């Protein structure tokens, strides 16, 4: 895994993770949390991605997904939705995504990929700044516990191939003046962890991100390695699915046929999720997105400035209406 930090000059404020009411100019603001599991299989010529909902509290929202640009999607965990009492519509970070200009993957200068990643991280911080600037009450967090997380999935420029990044936002609080109960919230440098590709000679297998990390469920790779009865039945029922499971165990996930990989994950997700909601999709380097199991909640059309200039065949994660 690789880590790097955004330069200090780009430090902004970050969001609240716990759903605790705070006063913002005589208004109440609440952060609704998204918890669960993101599961990503980088197969041959496609990436298959999924998320399983795991509510953290009664007001939790499901993990949500949005297209960041023509080559990346993002799955959101933590404080991904905010509600202000004076506004009937919640503020969702998966809506009105900032526009990032398309990068020519063959002519982009060396180092531009990292710069593009920083721009994505900072753009979301700017969306959060007016919300968190009013947070003056204690936020109980464990050391290094992120407040908001983005799982960034897609393809890097310059033919670098598939990539997966975890973007984490952390804060610290300090007392303001003589009032010990009045705190100022400060953002730490956004942390970027590269989850894929792994270091050389490391196995390439399925990637799973869990929020919170101590979820009791066994990861998918562990279920496969244990050859749990439901997985054993699945493997014995179809030779193509068995081949996918074998490649995941061997650390050769990138060799899997993308259709078989999607079929395997489609069959395995109900085993992992039980009664929980989940979604499943796939994407290619050419920017083609496809829903296999779309999100349960309807995705309303949100018009943005970018939409006005959006070509009809541009990639989108919005679910197409059924005929």
C-alpha positions in Angstrom: 0.0 0.0 0.0 1.1 3.5 -0.7 0.3 6.6 1.4 0.8 10.3 0.7 -0.7 13.5 2.1 -2.1 16.6 0.4 0.2 19.6 0.9 -0.5 21.7 3.9 -1.5 24.6 1.7 -4.6 22.6 0.8 -5.8 22.0 4.3 -9.5 22.6 4.8 -12.2 21.6 7.3 -13.6 18.1 7.4 -17.0 16.7 8.3 -18.6 15.3 11.5 -18.8 11.5 11.8 -21.1 11.1 14.7 -24.8 12.0 14.4 -24.8 14.6 17.2 -26.9 17.8 16.9 -24.9 21.0 16.9 -26.0 24.6 16.7 -25.2 26.5 13.5 -26.6 30.1 13.7 -29.6 28.9 15.8 -30.1 25.9 13.4 -29.5 22.3 14.1 -27.2 20.4 11.7 -26.9 16.6 11.8 -24.6 14.3 9.9 -26.1 11.0 8.8 -23.7 8.1 8.5 -23.1 5.4 5.9 -21.5 2.2 7.0 -20.9 -1.2 5.4 -18.6 -3.0 3.1 -17.2 -2.2 -0.4 -16.0 -5.2 -2.4 -14.0 -4.7 -5.6 -12.7 -7.3 -8.0 -10.2 -6.0 -10.6 -10.7 -8.6 -13.4 -9.4 -8.9 -16.9 -10.5 -5.7 -18.8 -13.1 -4.7 -16.2 -13.6 -3.7 -12.6 -16.6 -5.3 -10.7 -17.6 -3.2 -7.6 -20.2 -3.7 -4.9 -21.3 -2.3 -1.6 -23.3 -3.8 1.3 -25.2 -1.6 3.6 -24.5 -1.9 7.4 -26.5 0.8 9.3 -24.5 2.4 12.1 -27.5 3.9 13.8 -31.3 4.5 13.2 -30.6 7.5 11.0 -27.9 5.9 8.9 -27.9 6.2 5.1 -26.7 3.5 2.7 -23.3 3.6 1.0 -23.8 5.6 -2.2 -21.9 5.7 -5.4 -21.3 8.5 -8.0 -19.3 9.0 -11.2 -16.4 11.3 -10.5 -15.2 11.5 -14.1 -15.1 9.3 -17.2 -12.6 7.0 -15.6 -13.5 6.9 -11.9 -16.4 6.2 -9.6 -16.5 6.7 -5.9 -18.3 4.9 -3.0 -19.0 7.1 0.0 -18.9 6.1 3.7 -19.1 8.0 6.9 -20.7 11.5 7.0 -22.0 11.5 3.5 -25.3 13.2 4.1 -26.1 16.3 6.2 -29.4 17.7 7.3 -30.0 21.3 8.3 -33.3 22.0 10.0 -34.2 25.0 7.8 -33.6 23.0 4.6 -36.1 20.3 3.6 -33.7 18.5 1.4 -30.6 16.9 2.9 -27.1 17.8 1.6 -25.7 14.7 -0.1 -22.0 14.5 -1.1 -22.9 12.1 -3.9 -24.9 14.8 -5.7 -23.6 17.7 -7.7 -20.1 16.2 -8.1 -17.5 18.8 -9.1 -16.6 18.6 -12.7 -13.1 17.3 -13.4 -11.9 17.8 -16.9 -11.0 14.6 -18.9 -7.3 13.8 -19.0 -5.7 12.4 -22.1 -4.3 9.2 -20.7 -1.5 9.1 -23.2 -0.2 12.7 -23.0 -0.7 13.5 -19.3 2.7 14.7 -17.8 4.5 12.6 -15.2 3.0 13.3 -11.8 -0.3 14.6 -13.1 -2.1 11.5 -11.8 -1.2 12.4 -8.2 -2.2 16.0 -8.8 -5.6 14.9 -10.2 -6.1 12.8 -7.1 -5.4 15.7 -4.9 -7.9 17.9 -6.8 -10.6 15.3 -6.2 -9.9 15.2 -2.5 -9.8 19.0 -2.1 -13.0 19.4 -4.2 -14.9 17.3 -1.6 -13.4 19.2 1.3 -14.7 22.4 -0.3 -18.2 21.0 -0.4 -17.9 20.2 3.3 -16.3 23.4 4.5 -19.6 25.5 5.1 -21.1 22.5 7.0 -18.3 21.8 9.4 -17.3 25.4 10.2 -20.0 25.5 12.8 -19.0 22.4 14.7 -17.9 23.5 18.2 -19.0 20.5 20.4 -16.8 17.4 21.2 -16.5 14.7 18.6 -15.5 11.4 20.2 -13.2 9.5 17.8 -10.5 6.9 18.2 -6.9 7.8 17.2 -6.6 7.9 13.4 -10.3 7.2 13.0 -11.5 8.9 9.7 -14.6 11.1 9.7 -15.5 10.6 6.0 -14.2 8.1 3.5 -14.2 7.9 -0.3 -13.3 4.6 -2.0 -12.1 5.8 -5.4 -12.2 3.2 -8.2 -11.1 3.5 -11.8 -8.3 3.7 -14.3 -5.2 5.8 -14.0 -3.8 7.8 -17.0 -0.7 6.9 -19.0 -1.8 3.3 -19.3 -1.1 2.6 -15.7 -4.2 0.5 -15.5 -6.8 0.0 -12.8 -6.4 1.7 -9.4 -8.2 1.8 -6.1 -7.6 4.6 -3.5 -9.0 5.1 -0.1 -9.3 8.8 0.8 -9.7 9.5 4.5 -10.6 12.8 6.2 -9.6 13.3 9.9 -10.0 16.2 12.3 -8.6 17.5 15.6 -10.4 19.8 18.0 -8.9 22.5 20.2 -10.5 24.7 22.9 -11.4 28.2 21.8 -10.8 30.9 24.4 -11.7 30.3 28.0 -14.8 28.2 27.3 -13.8 24.6 27.6 -17.1 23.4 26.0 -16.6 25.5 22.9 -14.2 23.9 20.4 -12.7 24.7 17.1 -12.5 21.8 14.6 -9.4 21.6 12.4 -8.9 19.3 9.4 -5.7 17.2 9.2 -4.1 16.6 5.9 -6.2 14.2 3.8 -4.7 10.8 3.6 -4.7 8.8 0.4 -4.0 5.0 0.6 -3.4 3.1 -2.6 -5.2 -0.3 -2.3 -4.6 -1.4 -5.9 -2.4 -2.3 -7.6 -0.5 -3.9 -4.8 3.3 -3.8 -4.4 5.3 -6.0 -6.7 5.2 -9.7 -6.0 2.1 -9.2 -3.7 -1.0 -11.2 -4.6 -3.8 -9.6 -6.6 -7.0 -10.6 -5.0 -10.4 -9.1 -4.1 -10.3 -5.8 -2.3 -12.7 -5.2 0.7 -13.1 -2.0 2.7 -15.2 -2.2 5.9 -16.7 0.7 7.8 -16.3 0.4 10.7 -13.3 -1.9 10.3 -14.4 -4.1 13.2 -17.5 -5.4 11.5 -18.1 -9.0 12.6 -18.8 -10.5 9.2 -16.1 -12.6 7.6 -14.6 -11.0 4.5 -15.4 -12.6 1.2 -11.9 -13.9 0.7 -12.1 -15.5 4.1 -15.4 -17.2 3.2 -13.8 -18.5 0.0 -10.7 -19.8 1.8 -12.9 -21.5 4.4 -14.9 -23.0 1.6 -18.1 -22.3 3.6 -21.0 -24.5 2.5 -22.9 -21.8 0.6 -19.7 -21.0 -1.3 -18.8 -24.6 -1.8 -22.3 -25.2 -3.4 -21.8 -22.2 -5.6 -18.4 -23.4 -6.8 -19.7 -26.9 -7.5 -22.6 -25.5 -9.5 -20.7 -23.7 -12.2 -17.2 -24.3 -13.5 -16.7 -20.6 -14.5 -17.5 -19.5 -10.9 -15.2 -22.1 -9.5 -12.4 -20.7 -11.7 -13.0 -17.2 -10.4 -12.8 -18.5 -6.8 -9.6 -20.3 -7.6 -8.0 -17.2 -9.1 -9.0 -15.1 -6.1 -7.4 -17.7 -3.8 -4.2 -17.8 -5.9 -3.8 -14.0 -5.9 -4.4 -13.9 -9.7 -7.7 -12.0 -9.7 -6.7 -9.9 -12.7 -6.9 -13.0 -14.9 -10.6 -13.7 -14.2 -13.1 -13.3 -17.0 -15.1 -10.1 -16.1 -18.5 -11.7 -16.9 -17.7 -14.7 -14.7 -16.4 -12.4 -12.0 -19.6 -10.4 -12.1 -21.7 -13.6 -12.0 -19.7 -14.9 -9.0 -20.1 -11.7 -7.0 -23.8 -11.5 -7.9 -24.3 -15.0 -6.5 -22.0 -14.4 -3.5 -23.4 -11.1 -2.3 -26.8 -12.5 -1.0 -24.7 -15.0 1.0 -22.7 -12.2 2.5 -25.4 -9.6 2.9 -28.3 -11.7 4.3 -31.2 -9.3 4.5 -29.0 -6.2 4.0 -29.3 -4.1 0.8 -26.5 -4.1 -1.7 -25.6 -2.9 -5.1 -23.4 -4.3 -7.8 -21.9 -2.8 -11.0 -19.0 -2.9 -13.4 -16.9 -0.5 -15.4 -14.3 -0.7 -18.1 -11.3 1.5 -19.0 -13.3 2.9 -21.9 -15.7 4.4 -19.4 -18.6 2.0 -19.8 -20.6 1.6 -16.6 -23.2 -1.1 -16.1 -25.5 -1.8 -13.2 -26.0 -5.5 -12.4 -27.9 -4.9 -9.2 -28.7 -1.1 -9.0 -29.2 0.7 -5.7 -32.6 0.4 -4.1 -33.2 4.1 -3.7 -34.3 6.0 -6.8 -31.6 8.2 -8.3 -33.3 11.4 -9.2 -32.0 13.6 -11.9 -29.9 16.4 -10.5 -29.2 19.1 -13.1 -25.8 20.7 -12.9 -23.8 23.0 -15.1 -21.9 20.0 -16.4 -25.1 18.4 -17.6 -25.8 21.2 -20.1 -22.6 20.3 -22.0 -22.8 16.5 -21.3 -22.9 14.4 -24.5 -25.7 11.9 -24.8 -23.3 8.9 -24.7 -21.3 10.1 -21.7 -20.8 7.5 -18.9 -23.4 7.7 -16.1 -24.3 5.7 -13.0 -27.9 6.8 -13.1 -30.2 3.9 -13.3 -32.0 3.8 -16.6 -35.8 3.6 -16.4 -37.3 0.2 -17.1 -39.2 0.0 -20.4 
